[in-house]
């Protein structure tokens, strides 16, 4: 979608957009891929906002990333 939008606007896609992490994959259940709503549920968070609303989806991704970072940090601190 980003590539087609850049093409439409006649702008070059910045190189930093070639690197990204799909957080939903980290929250998959039993090897099956899940959507953002399911990833939020698997993480034990309550869904907030409307599905497929850009702002609400961005906030949900931020909440998933925050949870993941906290879990990794807690694991690292326990090993010290």
Legacy VTK file of the C-alpha trace (Angstrom):
# vtk DataFile Version 3.0
C-alpha trace
ASCII
DATASET POLYDATA
POINTS 80 float
0.000 0.000 0.000
2.822 2.411 0.866
4.607 1.713 -2.402
1.497 2.399 -4.457
0.839 5.611 -2.500
4.411 6.804 -3.094
4.069 5.966 -6.784
0.756 7.882 -6.932
2.344 10.928 -5.234
5.460 10.569 -7.404
7.791 10.419 -4.405
10.543 7.973 -3.543
9.861 5.621 -0.656
12.413 6.383 2.069
14.834 3.484 2.669
13.953 3.208 6.369
10.519 1.893 5.339
12.199 -1.259 4.012
12.763 -2.428 7.617
9.802 -3.277 9.832
8.551 -5.851 12.316
5.137 -7.465 12.090
4.156 -7.559 15.774
1.153 -9.799 15.073
3.508 -12.662 14.200
4.971 -12.514 17.705
1.490 -13.039 19.146
0.332 -15.862 16.861
-1.608 -18.705 18.436
-0.605 -22.288 17.664
1.305 -21.435 14.500
-1.687 -19.712 12.884
-1.362 -16.081 11.854
-3.762 -13.674 13.510
-5.143 -10.222 12.889
-4.471 -7.211 15.097
-7.633 -7.708 17.153
-6.655 -11.325 17.882
-3.073 -10.294 18.740
-4.425 -7.794 21.268
-6.578 -10.544 22.814
-3.698 -13.046 22.921
-1.585 -10.412 24.686
-4.314 -10.086 27.321
-5.176 -6.508 26.409
-8.655 -5.100 25.880
-9.505 -3.856 22.397
-9.888 -0.080 22.259
-11.383 1.917 19.421
-12.616 0.829 16.015
-11.089 -1.933 13.922
-9.356 -0.739 10.747
-9.235 2.868 11.981
-5.664 4.005 11.292
-5.249 5.878 14.570
-6.791 3.110 16.689
-4.717 0.443 14.899
-1.546 2.500 15.482
-2.391 2.811 19.187
-3.015 -0.946 19.409
0.324 -1.658 17.727
1.980 0.715 20.204
0.372 -1.078 23.136
1.554 -4.455 21.786
5.084 -3.111 21.307
5.102 -1.635 24.815
3.973 -4.951 26.296
6.617 -6.863 24.343
9.375 -4.453 25.375
8.326 -4.711 29.039
8.371 -8.515 28.878
11.843 -8.558 27.306
13.160 -6.017 29.822
11.723 -7.987 32.758
13.311 -11.186 31.416
16.686 -9.459 31.094
16.476 -8.010 34.605
15.679 -11.425 36.073
18.872 -12.864 34.597
21.073 -10.271 36.320
LINES 1 81
80 0 1 2 3 4 5 6 7 8 9 10 11 12 13 14 15 16 17 18 19 20 21 22 23 24 25 26 27 28 29 30 31 32 33 34 35 36 37 38 39 40 41 42 43 44 45 46 47 48 49 50 51 52 53 54 55 56 57 58 59 60 61 62 63 64 65 66 67 68 69 70 71 72 73 74 75 76 77 78 79
